[in-house]
């Protein structure tokens, strides 16, 4: 399969994940995010550039939902900081992607 074609349903599934994250909003940080982050970490390393792109859109959705986290309780803020420790290096590496 050529790397510019869609990658079966993976790209679509990642888009759905992005939409779910956007719909949940700041409550996202009440959930265990390890499996989501594992999926994103694999997605940003994928051979298909569209899968890599949508994986970065999922990260963007996570950061967008965090806009109200500072107005929330301390546990959400701690969860957000833990996510940032894993997401910021991914964003940095994504900026070096030749298809970004």
C-alpha positions as CSV (number, residue, x, y, z in Angstrom):
1,X,0.0,0.0,0.0
2,X,1.3,3.4,-0.9
3,X,2.1,5.6,2.1
4,X,-0.2,8.5,0.9
5,X,-3.3,6.3,0.8
6,X,-5.6,6.0,3.8
7,X,-4.6,3.2,6.1
8,X,-7.7,1.0,6.3
9,X,-9.8,2.2,9.3
10,X,-7.0,3.4,11.5
11,X,-7.1,7.0,10.4
12,X,-10.9,7.1,10.8
13,X,-10.7,5.5,14.2
14,X,-8.2,8.1,15.3
15,X,-10.5,10.8,14.1
16,X,-13.3,9.3,16.2
17,X,-10.9,9.3,19.2
18,X,-10.2,13.0,18.6
19,X,-14.0,13.7,18.5
20,X,-14.6,11.8,21.7
21,X,-11.8,13.7,23.5
22,X,-13.2,17.0,22.3
23,X,-16.7,16.1,23.4
24,X,-15.6,15.0,26.9
25,X,-13.8,18.2,27.6
26,X,-11.9,18.8,30.8
27,X,-13.5,15.6,32.3
28,X,-11.0,13.8,30.1
29,X,-8.4,14.2,32.9
30,X,-10.6,12.1,35.2
31,X,-9.8,9.0,33.1
32,X,-6.8,6.7,32.9
33,X,-5.1,7.8,29.7
34,X,-2.3,5.3,29.4
35,X,-3.9,3.2,26.7
36,X,-4.9,6.3,24.7
37,X,-1.3,7.6,25.0
38,X,0.1,4.3,23.9
39,X,-2.1,4.5,20.8
40,X,-1.0,8.0,20.1
41,X,2.6,7.2,20.6
42,X,2.3,4.4,18.0
43,X,0.3,6.6,15.7
44,X,2.9,9.3,15.5
45,X,5.5,6.7,14.5
46,X,3.3,5.1,11.8
47,X,4.5,4.7,8.2
48,X,1.4,6.5,6.9
49,X,1.7,10.2,7.0
50,X,-2.1,10.6,7.4
51,X,-2.1,8.4,10.5
52,X,0.8,10.4,11.9
53,X,-1.1,13.6,11.2
54,X,-4.4,12.5,12.8
55,X,-2.4,11.3,15.8
56,X,-1.1,14.9,16.2
57,X,-4.7,16.1,15.9
58,X,-5.6,13.8,18.9
59,X,-2.8,15.5,20.9
60,X,-4.1,18.9,19.9
61,X,-7.6,17.8,21.1
62,X,-6.1,16.8,24.5
63,X,-4.3,20.2,24.8
64,X,-7.5,22.0,23.7
65,X,-9.6,20.3,26.4
66,X,-7.0,21.4,29.0
67,X,-7.9,25.0,28.6
68,X,-10.2,24.8,31.7
69,X,-8.0,22.5,33.8
70,X,-6.5,25.3,35.8
71,X,-9.9,26.3,37.1
72,X,-10.6,22.7,38.2
73,X,-9.4,20.7,41.2
74,X,-5.8,19.8,42.0
75,X,-6.2,16.1,40.9
76,X,-7.1,17.1,37.4
77,X,-4.1,19.5,37.3
78,X,-1.8,16.7,38.4
79,X,-3.2,14.4,35.7
80,X,-2.7,17.0,33.1
81,X,0.9,17.6,34.1
82,X,1.6,13.9,33.8
83,X,0.1,13.9,30.3
84,X,2.2,16.9,29.3
85,X,5.3,15.0,30.4
86,X,4.5,12.4,27.7
87,X,3.0,14.6,25.1
88,X,5.4,17.5,24.8
89,X,8.3,15.3,23.5
90,X,5.9,13.8,21.0
91,X,5.0,17.2,19.7
92,X,8.6,18.2,19.5
93,X,9.4,15.1,17.4
94,X,6.4,15.8,15.2
95,X,7.7,19.2,14.3
96,X,10.6,17.4,12.7
97,X,8.4,15.2,10.6
98,X,9.0,16.0,6.9
99,X,5.3,15.7,6.2
100,X,4.1,17.9,9.0
